[in-house]
Amino acid sequence: NNRFEVTEAGYYRVEANFNTFASYTATNSYEINIEINGLPVKYSKWNHIGSGQINRAVTTVEALSPGDYIQISVRGGSAFSINYATELTSFVVERIR
């Protein structure tokens, strides 16, 4: 189901990033969002300028309870392909307390 489901109450560090396969010249806006229970809580969004790969990263610390879930969404002003290599695109959840 492409989401992380919380089983223990606590504070969680959530980190997500993506990188594209190709170089793009479109000056559209691209964003990555962290969502808790379907609602956005943190995002990174800005226009792509010049020529090159698109990369966005976002991190947050959230107090979560059992049953909460975390999802990541990515949106762009034009079509693009995400590089699925784990060193370039990732979704990390760590219970820190």
N, C-alpha and C positions, 0 to 999 in steps of 0.2 A: 504493500500500500504506500510505499515511498514516504514514510514518515517515522519519526521516533516517538514511541509512547513511553511516558514516564511511569515508573512503578514504585518509586520512593520519593517522598517529599524532600525538597532541598533546593539549594541554589545550583544552577547549571550554567556553564559557559557554553555558548553555542557559536560556532564559527562556520562560515560557508564562503566559498569562492568559486568562480568559474573563469575559464580562459577559452578563447575561440581557437578553432583549427587554423583558420585563414586570416589573412590581413584584410582589413576593411577600410574603406574611405568614406562611408556614409557618416554624416554628422548628426545622426539620430541619437536619442536618449536610450541608454541601456541601464538596467537595474537588477539587483539581486535583493530579495526580501527574506527575512526570517519571520515566520508566522507561528503564533501559539494559538491552538484551538481554532485555526482558520482565520485569525485576525493578525494583520501585520503589526509587529512591535519594533522592528528596526530594519532600515534599508540603506543601500548605497546606490545612488542614481546620479548620473551626469551624462552630458553629451560626449560622444566620441569625436575627437578632433584629430585631423591629419590622417595618416595611413599607418596601420598596424593592427595587431591583435587586440581584441577587446578583453579586458580583465576587470572584474569587480569583486570586492571582498567586503564582508560585514561580520561583526562580532558583537555579542551582547551577553550579559549575565542576567538571568531571570530566576525568580522564586517560583518553583513549580510544584504541583501536587500530583499524587497518583491519578491517572486517567487523563491528564493533560497530554497534548501531543504537539510535536514540533514538525513543521514542514518548511521547505525552501522553495521559493518560486523565482523564476528569472523571466524578465520581459525585455523586449527590444522594439525600437521604432521601425526596424526592418528585419528581414529574416537573417538568421545566422546559425552556425553549427557549433555546439559546445564540444570542446576537447574533453573526452572522458578519461584521460590519463589521470590517475589518482594524485600525482604530484602537482597537477595544474588545476584540477577541479575536485573539490572536496566538501564534505558535510561532517563536522565533528561536534559531538556532544560529550561534555565532561561534567560529572557531578562533582562540585568543588566543596560542598558543605552540606 
